[in-house]
Amino acid sequence: MVPAGLAQLAAGELGGLPEDDGWTVGRAETAGRLLADYARACGTSREIAAGFGLDDTVPHPRLGRVSLRWIYVHLIGETARHAGHADILREQTDGAAGFDG
């Protein structure tokens, strides 16, 4: 079931879309700004998700309906995958590897 009000949320209400809607980091971007933007997006997501149960579902463009539980598991996997990419880049820059690196 679609939680009441969720279908009416517009991109503007969720903080909008990136200007280029892409993954390119501009030369003027700083790590601090990117981390602050990420923290803001996470806070907005937490506020929205707090009003729903783990079994509430929403439409997904390719998978049909997915639950909030599925979204959480998916985001944990994505975060782990990309954190792993950051580990690889770090290893290439300073030679340190693993948890103790």
C-alpha positions in Angstrom: 0.0 0.0 0.0 1.2 3.5 -0.7 1.4 5.5 2.5 -0.9 8.5 2.6 0.7 11.6 1.2 3.8 9.9 -0.2 2.5 9.9 -3.8 2.1 13.7 -3.6 5.7 14.5 -2.6 7.4 16.4 -5.4 11.1 16.6 -6.1 11.1 20.2 -4.7 9.7 19.0 -1.4 12.6 16.5 -1.1 15.3 19.0 -1.7 15.1 19.0 -5.5 17.3 17.3 -8.0 21.0 18.0 -8.6 21.6 20.8 -11.2 23.1 18.4 -13.7 21.3 15.3 -12.4 24.6 13.4 -12.6 27.5 12.2 -10.7 30.2 14.7 -11.7 31.9 16.5 -8.9 32.7 20.1 -9.9 36.1 21.6 -9.3 34.7 24.1 -6.8 33.1 21.3 -4.6 34.8 20.6 -1.3 34.7 17.4 0.7 33.1 19.3 3.5 30.3 20.6 1.2 29.7 17.1 -0.2 29.5 15.6 3.3 27.2 18.3 4.5 24.9 17.8 1.5 25.0 14.0 2.2 24.1 14.6 5.9 21.3 16.9 4.9 19.8 14.3 2.4 20.1 11.6 5.1 18.3 13.8 7.6 15.5 14.5 5.1 15.2 10.8 4.4 15.0 10.0 8.1 12.3 12.5 8.6 10.2 11.1 5.7 10.8 7.5 6.7 9.9 8.1 10.3 6.2 8.3 9.3 6.1 4.9 7.8 6.3 1.3 8.8 8.9 -1.2 7.5 6.2 -3.0 5.5 4.8 0.1 3.8 5.5 0.0 0.1 6.1 2.5 -2.7 6.3 2.1 -6.4 9.8 1.4 -7.9 10.3 2.2 -11.6 11.8 -1.3 -12.4 10.9 -3.6 -9.5 7.2 -2.8 -9.0 6.5 -2.2 -5.3 9.2 -2.2 -2.7 8.9 -1.9 1.1 10.7 0.5 3.4 12.5 -2.5 4.7 13.8 -3.3 1.1 14.9 0.4 0.7 16.9 0.2 4.0 18.6 -3.0 3.0 19.3 -1.6 -0.5 20.8 1.6 0.9 23.0 -0.4 3.4 24.3 -2.5 0.5 24.9 0.6 -1.7 26.7 2.4 1.1 28.9 -0.6 1.8 29.7 -1.0 -1.9 30.8 2.6 -2.3 32.6 2.7 1.0 34.6 -0.3 -0.5 35.4 1.8 -3.6 36.7 4.5 -1.3 38.9 1.9 0.5 40.3 0.9 -2.9 41.2 4.5 -3.8 42.8 5.0 -0.4 44.9 1.9 -0.8 46.1 3.2 -4.2 47.0 6.6 -2.7 48.8 5.7 0.5 49.3 1.9 0.5 47.3 1.4 3.7 44.8 -1.5 3.5 42.0 -2.9 5.6 40.5 -1.9 8.9 43.8 -1.1 10.6 45.2 0.8 7.5 
